[in-house]
Amino acid sequence: MMNNSNSNHVNVDEIIQNLRKIEHIDDKKIFEYTQICSKLLRNTETEDLGRKIIINVLDNWRKINPKFHGIWTDLVEAAGFYPYLQKNSEQLHLSSTASLIRTQFHSSPNLEGKILHEEQYLLNKILKTEKNLIVSAPTSFGKSLLIEEVVASLKYNNIVVIQPTLALLDETRKKLNKYKSEYKIIVRTTQEASKSKKNLFLLTAERVMEYKGLPEIDFFIIDEFYKLSAKRDDERSDVLNNAANLLLNKHGSRFYFLGPNINKISDGFAKKYNAEFYPTNYSLVDNISIDIYSKHQDLFGSRGEKKDYKEKVLFELLDELSLEQSLIYCSSPNRARQLAKKYLDYLIHKSTAKSQEQFELITWIKENISDKWSLIACLEHGIAFHDGALQKHISSTLVDYFNNNKISYLFCTSTIIEGVNTSAKNVIYFDKSIGQDKEIDFFDYSNIKGRSGRMMVHYVGKIYNFNKPPSKQDIVIDIPFYEQDPVSDEVLIQLDESDVKDKNSEQYKRLCSIPFDEKEIFKKNGEIILGQQKILEILKRDIKEQYSNIGWSRYPTYEQLQYILTLGWNNLIRENENVKPMTVNKLVKVTYDYSRTQNIMILVNNNMKYYKTQKVTKSTMILNYLTML
């Protein structure tokens, strides 16, 4: 019946289509499916396909004749889906004492009431050994549960968790706050480490490097570790590399790196640092890709009638999905806000807009921001948007509303890619870029797709493609502080001499030629080395004529601020760094005004008045308003 891998794929696709589309599947077919699934699970090359069938059986459980429930329950256990056995214990009855024992064997040793799936259990065993761990697994794998396992084990005195965004760190803080009696939880650089109990540092890479008096760190975690790569054009790669280098090579810490969709890391890294690189496709959620773009070939576009038509197709789809949670991926904050407002207008025009409950957030927005902000009307009709420009407590509240089914539609940007956990059944890949210029590549697309469905919430998630998905490619993550091919000045200068691989390179010789005192200042600042050198040269040149603008010991005058901030602006902004909507003149003005008033609302009001004179849209005014908060 299955002579090769191609026939395996054909049979599996056919089985899944039948499970999804046929209302009643006859007993003969169901028995045949159990045989196929069992064979697939016994082969390491095909076990992913077996798990895929099981997930879809669970999603269509009502279609399965009860006399086959016992067989499928045994297959669920064979796949290692123990969390589903626990969650659905009334439907999935284990038939033997041995099965019950195996299920309990997968109970978390540290988290009461939690049962690990098969691969979580295996990874937790590795974390208990002396080996370090680097995991690449799908979004729905449950990698972050192992962060809590490490913390709850109480094995380490000082733990650092590095995550890329404050929103994600805040989510982690809420989860781990239950351990505050054992750990002092540190989220700011001004908090001193405790000497009487353990410390748990929840920080961005920048804050790790800024933290003074960091105690000896026993264990550290990097979430979304792909951001170490210098080849992914991330302006924060350098500081993450420096934080990893600090904790690995100067503190000698053990570590756990986690991220999605990665095929390979720098050769030799795992061996040098006694780590196991564990890439896996194991997932308790299946993703269905639905092609929208081909059905509307050459009718979609970014301007004019094609733009309007694409939005019309989107809005009609959202109507169909009104009973499910949907994320709509947009290229920028402005785009997300505009589309959310357009969808609301569409619903109002159709007279299908339904008023929701009055959220507390709406009251807060009216009192503290503006009663004219479009987010209020959107929220009142089950719509919201999420982006990096939103104030942290607003964005986290919106995600909570979404996850609790209080709103159905979340128009979002690439912030969703970076690990904000949602309960979205559907993801709509609407725009094909990040910002105006950066095309979504296969890695970014895979992360967006992975947001559809969520373990223990949905068995199956759907991604609706309004653009052709990028071509599949292997994702190789370089680690510059280790590989050093290439490596930036800002990373290389932080390395101990013994860790530098090419001491004869012109780059290393140039850095070695910097006077010791200057080099120490440059390392401490962590900013662009060439830029810091240029600033120092300018200061030496200008010290006499510009002394009044350089040497000041009280609040600076406008001219003093302009001199200093212009120096930084001209020399310390990275090549591809996005500074919009800020300009150097605006930076000088808001810094000067705040130093005089110490009142951010005065800045906000001045900003609003300025944008009114420029006839800027209300959406842009609110966006810039929130950027300042």
BELTA-V544103 format. One record per backbone hydrogen bond with DSSP energy under -1.0 kcal/mol. CO is the residue of the C=O (numbers start at 0). NH is the residue of the N-H. If there is no record, write none. Layout:
((CO & NH) (CO & NH))
//
This chain:
((3 & 7) (4 & 8) (5 & 9) (6 & 10) (7 & 11) (8 & 12) (9 & 13) (10 & 14) (11 & 15) (12 & 16) (13 & 17) (14 & 18) (15 & 19) (16 & 20) (17 & 21) (25 & 29) (26 & 30) (27 & 31) (28 & 32) (29 & 33) (30 & 34) (31 & 35) (32 & 36) (33 & 37) (34 & 38) (35 & 39) (36 & 40) (37 & 41) (39 & 42) (42 & 45) (42 & 46) (45 & 49) (46 & 50) (47 & 51) (48 & 52) (49 & 53) (50 & 54) (51 & 55) (52 & 56) (53 & 57) (54 & 58) (57 & 60) (59 & 62) (60 & 63) (64 & 67) (65 & 68) (67 & 71) (68 & 72) (69 & 73) (70 & 74) (71 & 75) (72 & 76) (73 & 77) (74 & 78) (75 & 80) (76 & 79) (79 & 81) (79 & 117) (80 & 84) (81 & 85) (82 & 86) (83 & 87) (85 & 88) (87 & 90) (87 & 91) (95 & 99) (96 & 100) (97 & 101) (98 & 102) (99 & 103) (100 & 104) (102 & 105) (103 & 106) (105 & 115) (110 & 113) (113 & 107) (116 & 120) (117 & 121) (118 & 122) (119 & 123) (120 & 124) (121 & 125) (122 & 126) (123 & 127) (125 & 128) (131 & 275) (132 & 256) (133 & 277) (134 & 258) (135 & 279) (137 & 140) (142 & 145) (143 & 147) (144 & 148) (145 & 149) (146 & 150) (147 & 151) (148 & 152) (150 & 153) (156 & 198) (157 & 217) (157 & 218) (158 & 200) (159 & 220) (160 & 202) (161 & 222) (164 & 168) (165 & 169) (166 & 170) (167 & 171) (168 & 172) (169 & 173) (170 & 174) (171 & 175) (172 & 176) (175 & 178) (176 & 179) (178 & 181) (178 & 182) (181 & 197) (183 & 199) (185 & 201) (187 & 190) (197 & 183) (198 & 158) (199 & 185) (200 & 160) (202 & 162) (203 & 207) (204 & 208) (205 & 209) (206 & 210) (217 & 253) (218 & 159) (219 & 255) (220 & 161) (221 & 257) (223 & 226) (224 & 227) (225 & 228) (233 & 236) (235 & 239) (236 & 240) (237 & 241) (238 & 242) (239 & 243) (240 & 244) (241 & 245) (242 & 246) (243 & 247) (244 & 248) (245 & 249) (245 & 250) (246 & 252) (253 & 219) (254 & 132) (255 & 221) (256 & 134) (257 & 223) (257 & 224) (258 & 136) (263 & 476) (265 & 268) (267 & 271) (268 & 272) (269 & 274) (270 & 273) (273 & 131) (275 & 133) (277 & 135) (285 & 460) (287 & 462) (289 & 464) (293 & 296) (295 & 298) (302 & 306) (303 & 307) (304 & 308) (305 & 309) (306 & 310) (307 & 311) (308 & 312) (309 & 313) (310 & 314) (311 & 315) (312 & 316) (313 & 317) (314 & 318) (315 & 319) (316 & 320) (318 & 321) (320 & 323) (324 & 424) (324 & 425) (325 & 409) (326 & 427) (327 & 411) (328 & 430) (330 & 434) (331 & 335) (332 & 336) (333 & 337) (334 & 338) (335 & 339) (336 & 340) (337 & 341) (338 & 342) (339 & 343) (340 & 344) (341 & 345) (342 & 346) (343 & 347) (344 & 348) (345 & 349) (346 & 351) (358 & 362) (359 & 363) (360 & 364) (361 & 365) (362 & 366) (363 & 367) (364 & 368) (364 & 369) (372 & 375) (373 & 377) (374 & 378) (375 & 379) (377 & 380) (377 & 382) (378 & 381) (379 & 355) (381 & 407) (381 & 408) (383 & 410) (385 & 412) (386 & 389) (390 & 394) (391 & 395) (392 & 396) (393 & 397) (394 & 398) (395 & 399) (396 & 400) (397 & 401) (398 & 402) (399 & 403) (400 & 405) (401 & 404) (407 & 325) (408 & 383) (409 & 327) (410 & 385) (411 & 329) (412 & 415) (423 & 452) (424 & 461) (425 & 326) (426 & 463) (427 & 328) (427 & 429) (428 & 465) (431 & 439) (433 & 437) (437 & 433) (440 & 444) (441 & 445) (442 & 446) (443 & 447) (444 & 448) (445 & 449) (447 & 450) (448 & 451) (453 & 456) (453 & 457) (458 & 285) (460 & 287) (461 & 426) (462 & 289) (463 & 428) (464 & 291) (464 & 292) (474 & 262) (474 & 263) (476 & 265) (478 & 481) (478 & 482) (479 & 483) (485 & 484) (487 & 491) (488 & 492) (490 & 493) (491 & 494) (495 & 498) (496 & 499) (501 & 504) (504 & 508) (505 & 509) (506 & 510) (507 & 511) (508 & 512) (510 & 513) (514 & 518) (515 & 519) (516 & 520) (517 & 521) (518 & 522) (519 & 523) (520 & 524) (521 & 525) (527 & 531) (528 & 532) (529 & 533) (530 & 534) (531 & 535) (532 & 536) (533 & 537) (534 & 538) (535 & 539) (536 & 540) (537 & 541) (538 & 542) (541 & 545) (545 & 548) (545 & 549) (546 & 550) (556 & 560) (557 & 561) (558 & 562) (559 & 563) (560 & 564) (561 & 565) (562 & 566) (563 & 567) (564 & 568) (565 & 569) (566 & 570) (567 & 571) (573 & 576) (578 & 581) (582 & 586) (583 & 587) (584 & 588) (585 & 589) (586 & 590) (587 & 591) (588 & 592) (589 & 593) (590 & 594) (591 & 595) (592 & 596) (593 & 597) (599 & 603) (600 & 604) (601 & 605) (602 & 606) (603 & 607) (604 & 608) (605 & 609) (606 & 610) (607 & 611) (608 & 612) (609 & 613) (610 & 615) (611 & 614) (616 & 620) (617 & 621) (618 & 622) (619 & 623) (620 & 624) (621 & 625) (622 & 626))
//
